[in-house]
Amino acid sequence: MRLNETMEVKDWMEKEYENYVKINQDGYGNAVIIAGAKVGKALTEGKTCEEAEHEMNGQGLTGCMAGCVASAIVHFHKRGEEFRVYWNASFGVKEGKGVVNPAVLIINDSQRL
């Protein structure tokens, strides 16, 4: 496991998280792991979901990467469900069990013919 790139996870998920980090060694995956560790650490420290989300700022993440971070937090972190509700609500989604991926948002252009 790489230094400073881990987060506290649900008790039964340690091995799965270790494997998740191990298989994401490329630059793209590594950026998601690092950002996720920062968000997870903030949640563990008792910060609000909004404060934790701000840990992604300045990391150079794409929308898809941010969605991957959110999905990982939801899946692995003890406060994952709380973060999912916050994250989805920030995109106007209040129902369902999935995690909004900002990379697939569509802008409705009413001026378009």
N, C-alpha and C positions, 0 to 999 in steps of 0.2 A: 504494500500500500504506500502511496506517495505521501510525503510530509505535507501537512496542512491541508490535505484534501479529503479529509474524512469528516463525517458528522455523526452525531448520536442518532441511532436508529432504533426502531422497535426491537425489543429484546430478541425475538425469534428471527430477525432478519439480518443479523451480522454477516453470516456467510454469503447470503445473496448480495448484500451491499458490497462486500469484498470482491465478489465476482464481477459485479457491475462496474466497479472502478477498474478492475484488471482488464476487462474487455474494451474499455474506452480509453486506450492509450494514445490514440491519434490526436492531432491538434484540436479538432472539432470536439471530440468527446472529452478531452482534457479540460477544455474551456467550460463545458457543462459541469463537469465534476467540481472544478474549482468554485464556480459560481454557486453551485448547489451546496457545497460545504459552507460557504459564507452565509447563505440564507438559512441553512440548518443550524449553524452556530447561533445566529441571531435569535431564532425561535427558541433554542435551548436556553439561551440567556434570559428569556422571558420578554423579549421585544414583541411588539404587535406584528401582525402579519404584514401590515403596510410598511413598517420599519424594516422588517426582514426582506421584503421585496426590493427595497431600495439598495440592498447589498448587491443586486445585479447591475445597478447603474455603473457606467464607466468600464464595464468588462468587455465591451465590444461584441456583445451577443446579438445574433440575428433574432428575428421573431420566433423562428423554429427552435433555436437554442433556448430561448426564454421559456418556451412551452415545454421543452425537455426538462429544464430545471424544475419547473412547477410540477410536472408529472413525477419526477423523482422524489421531490419533497412529499407529495401526496402519498406516494407508495411507501417510502421508507421512514419518514420522520414520525415521531410520536404525536406531533401536532398536525399531521398531514391533512386530516379531514377539515380541521379549522382553516388551514391554508387554502384548501380547495374551494371552500365556500367563499372565502375572501377573494381569491384569484378570479373565480368565475363571475362573481358579482361585479368586479371591476370592469368586466366586459359586458355587463348587462344580462348575464345568464344566472338565473336564480333556481333553476330546476335541473334535474338530471344528476348522474353520478360521474360523468366524464370530467376531463380537464380541458379548458379552452386552450387551443394552440393559436397564438396570435399570428402565426404565419399563414393561416388559412382564412383570416378575416377578409371580407369582401366589402368594398366601399360602394354604396349604391349611388350612382351618378344619375340624378333625375334629369339632367340636361342632355344625356346621351340619347341619340336617335336610334 
